[in-house]
Amino acid sequence: MAGGKSETPVSLSDRELQIIDLVATGLTNQEIAGKLEISKRTVDNHISNILTKTETENRVALVRWALQWGKVCLNDVNCCTLPNQIE
């Protein structure tokens, strides 16, 4: 994390960042699909791609990665601006 959080080790799309944010809130893939009005299979594919890109093995490791790189804001901790946040 030294040197700032602006240079993430991977490039993620706005949709992938939205999904990471929703994963961090504790939603299931089915719940994410409903919130984004896409299929669960599409969410499954996004999650798989995100795990590969971030070199994380599961959702917990992904949330830890997202916190480390400033990609999520939880309870006013590690707050940042996320593109197209879902309300």
N, C-alpha and C positions, 0 to 999 in steps of 0.2 A: 504494500500500500504506500510505501514511500514514493515520493515523486508525484503524488496526486492521484485522484480517482478518475480523471478525465480520459486516461488512456487504458481502456479495458483490453484484456488480452484477446477478446473475440468481438466480432461484429454481429449484433443481433437486430432483427427487424423490429419495428414498432409493435407488431402483433406479438412477437416473441416476448418483448418486454411487458406487454399487457398480461400475457399468460403467466410470466414469472410473478408479477404483482399479485395475481389472483391465487396462484399456488401459495404464495407467502401468507395470504389471508386464511389459508386452510381449506379452500374449496377443493372438491373432488373434480376429476376430469369431466364428469357428467354435469356438475354444477357450473363449471367454467363454460362448457358448451352452451348451456342454457343462457347464461349471462351474456355471452358473445353472439348468440344466435347462430352457432355453427354446429356441425356434428361432433359427437364424442370422438369419432375416429380422427377427425381433423385435429382435435385437441391432443389426442394420443400421439399423432404424428409430430405436432409442434413440440410436445414435451420430449419425445425421443430425439428430435433434432437439437433441442436446447441442451439436453443432457450430453449429447455428443460434442456440441460446440464448446460447452463449458467444462468438458472433461469431468463431469460429476456423475456419481453412480446412482443417486436417488434424489427424491424431492427434498429431503432434509439437507443433503449436501448442496443441492441447488440453491436453497434459501440462504445457507451460509455463504455461498459464493456471491449471491446477489447482495447480501449485506456488506460483504468485504469490498465489493466494487461499487457500492453506492447505487445499486439498481432498484432497491426497494426502500420503503419508509414504513417502519412498524412502530406504532404508538409514539409518534414524534421523536423516535430515535433513528438516526441515520437518514434524515429526511432529504429528499432530493426531488427534482422535477422529473416526472415521467411523462413521455409523450402519450397523448390520448387516453388519460386515465379514465377508467370506468367508474361511474358513481353508483 
